[in-house]
Amino acid sequence: MKLNKEYDRWDDFGINLWELPIGDTVADLAESIWDITFDEDGVDWINWWIYERPALFEGDEVNKAYNEDGSEIPTETVDDLWNIVKKFRK
């Protein structure tokens, strides 16, 4: 994600933006928007896509999502995420 790359770039200079008040403000704003736009299932998918889908360590594969029948749910792009969460709009 472009935002994560920017945070990493600042981190290379020894500045962790997530530890500054701006990090909390951005996170709070995003979560507020999600909460008023999507029901709990939609917010869960967004959080999964941002925080749980990415590989924990560089070189590891990203986590995947599956339907009840075991088929993989496309989650590679923001468009894929939108295709999942749009049905959970309030």
N, C-alpha and C positions, 0 to 999 in steps of 0.2 A: 504494500500500500504506500502511496506517495507520502502520506503523513508520517508513517513509521520511518520511512527513509530520511525524512527531514529531522525527526527526533534523533535518529542514529547519527546523522551528520553533526548535530549539535553535541551529541554525546562524545564524538571524536575530539571535541575541544574541551572535554571535561565538564560540560554543562548538561545536567539531566533535567530536561524541561518538565518531565512528569513530577519532579520534586518541587517545582515552583508553583505558585498559586495558579498560573495560567493552565497548567496541566489539569488541575482539579476543576477549573472553570469550564474548560473544553469538555471534559468527561461529563460533568453535571449537565451542561447544555445538551449534549448529544443524548444522554439518557432521558432527559425531560422531553425531548422531541420524540424519541422512540415511544415513550410511555403514553403520550397523547395521540400518537399516530397508529400504534399497533396494540393488539391485545397481548396477553402474557406469552402466548406461543410465538408470536412474531418477534417480541423482544428477546425471548430465549434463543431463537434462530440467529438474530443479529449478534448477540453476545457470543454464541458458539462460533460463528463465522469469524469474528474479530479475535477472540481470545483462545479458542480451543482448536480451531481448524489448523492454524499454522503449526508447522513442525516445532517441537520444543528446542531442538538443536539443529544448527546448520548442517545440511546434508541429509537430514531425516526427511521422510516423506510426510506430506501434510495428512492430517486426519480426514477421513471420508465419512459421509453420511449415507445411510441406507434406508430404504422403504421397509415396511413390514414384510414384504415378500423377498427381501434380501437384495433387491436391485439398487445399484448406486444412484444417489441423487446428485446431479451436477451441482458443484459448489465452487467451481474454479474462479468465476468472475463475479463482479458486482451485479451484472445482469442475471446470473444464476441465482444469487441471493434474492434479488428482486422477484424472480419467478416463484420463489418459495414464500416470501413474506407478504406479497401483495394480497394474498387471500386472508391474511390476518389483520387487515386494516380495520380500524374501528369505524 
